[in-house]
Amino acid sequence: MAKITTEKKSAEKVVKKLLTPRRGRGGGSDNPDPVDVHVGARLRQRRGILGFSQEKLADALGLTFQQVQKYERGTNRISASRLWQACHVLDVPVSYFFEGFSDKGRAKTLASGLAESEQLGFEDDRDILSRKETLELVRLYYTLDDENARRNIMKALRNMVEFYQEV
């Protein structure tokens, strides 16, 4: 009789565990994984450089724009197959999405219990390449097909910067 009661309690524990929803990324946290956030930021950056709206990228990937938003925030993980598809749409290698990610920061984050005070594992959030004006400059620059025109714009820009630095 005692054996049946023990087995019943054991079965109840298993059922309870199966019915209890998992939180976060398996670590009991609602915070997105730093890798997912970084990959999402790189997705947003490349989309911006190419001048794609979230809707346009979503259409190309067969998604909703809300799903693209979740990817960009790191709320949802991008599967390997979807990342591969994004590489083709955005014309970048897979390694592009991981450039600038510091593995040392990730180790510190995990060791410190995922402290909420700061996000480790990333380059500075104010990275010049992620600014809207930088993305707009790059996008405008590459809308010119004429290589000589682009070279002349670079010369003019250098001259303007030198002039304003002297003033």
N, C-alpha and C positions, 0 to 999 in steps of 0.2 A: 504494500500500500504506500509506503514511504517513497518507493522508487517511482511510482506513478505520479505522486505529487511533485517530486523533484523534476521529472520530465515535463510535466505540465507547466511548472514555473519557468523552466528553461525555454520551452516553446513560446510562452507568453513574452519573454524577453526578446526573442528573435522577431516575433511579429511586431512588437512595439518598436524595435529598432528599424525594421523595414518600413513601418508606417510613419516614422518621424522624418519630416522633411530635412534634407541636408541644407546647410547654410553656407553661403560664400563659395570658396574654391576648395572646399574639403578641409580647411584649417579652422573652421568655426568662426570665420570672420566674414563680414559683409564687404570688406575692402577688396577691390579688384587686384589681381596679381600685377605687380609692377611691369612684368614683361608684356602683359596684355595692354596696359595703359600706354607703354612706349610704342608698341606696334600700332596701336590705334592713332597715336599722335603722328607717327610717320605716314600712315594712311591719309590722315587729314592734310598733312603738309604736301604730299605728292598730289593729292586731288586739287589742292589750292594752286600749286605751281602750274598744273595743266589747265586750270580754269574750269574744272568740272564742278557742277553742283552736286549735292548729295543725291538728288533725284537722278541725275545723269549717270553717276557711278552705280547707283542702285539698279537702274535699268540694265546697265551693262553686265552686272553681276547676277541679275535675276532676283533682286531683293527689293524690299521696301526701303524708303529713305530713313525710316525709323531704325531699321536694322543697321544701316550704315552709321547712324548717329551712335548707336550702342557700341559698335565696333570702335569708332573713333574715341569714345570716352573710356574704352576698356571695360565697360559693363559686361559685354558679351565677348567671349573668346572667338577669334577667327580660326576656323579649322584649317588644317593643312591644305585640303583641296581648295577651299575658298581663298586662302592666301596665294596659292598657285595661280588661281584664276585672276585675282587682283593684280598679280605681277604682270600678267599678259595684258590686261586692260590698261594698267598704268605704265607699262613699258619700263619696268625695273626688275633687277634680280631679287631673289628672295632675301639675300643678305641686306638689301636696302632697309628693310623693316627693322633690322636689329642693329644697324649702325648707330653708334653713340650710346648704346646701353652699357652701363657699367655693372658687371657681374659682382664687383666688390660691394657696391651699394646694395645689391640684392641680398648678399650674405649678411650685411649689417642689419638690414631690415628684418630678415628672418630671425637673426640672433636676438634682436631687441624686442621680439614679440609683436612686430608690426606696429610700432609706435605711430600714433596718429598725428603727432606734432609736425612731422615733415615727411615728404616722400623721398626716399633714397633710391638710388639706382638709375637716376636720370641726369642728363646734363641740365644746366640751368634752364628753368622754364621760360626765362626771358631770352632764350637763344635767338640770335638775330635771324636765323633761317626760318623761324616759325612765326615771325612778325608778318602782319598783313601787308605792310608796305614793301617788305622784301619780296614777298611772293608776287605782288603786283608788278614790281620792277622786273623781276625775272620773266614773268609771263609776257609783259609788254616787249621786253628785249627780244624774246624768241618769236614774237609774232612777225618780226621782220625777216624775210627770207634772204635779203641781200646781205651777204657777209661784210661787204665794204661799209654799208650803212651802219651795221652793228659796231664795227671797229671805230668808225667816226664818232658814234655816240659814246663809246668808252673813252675816247680821247677827250671829247668835250666834257664829259663827266669828271674825268681826272682834273682837267683844267679848272673846272668850277670848284671842286673840292680844295685844290691848292689855293685858289683865290680867296675862298672864304676862311681857310685856316690862317691865312696871313692877316686878314682883317681883324 
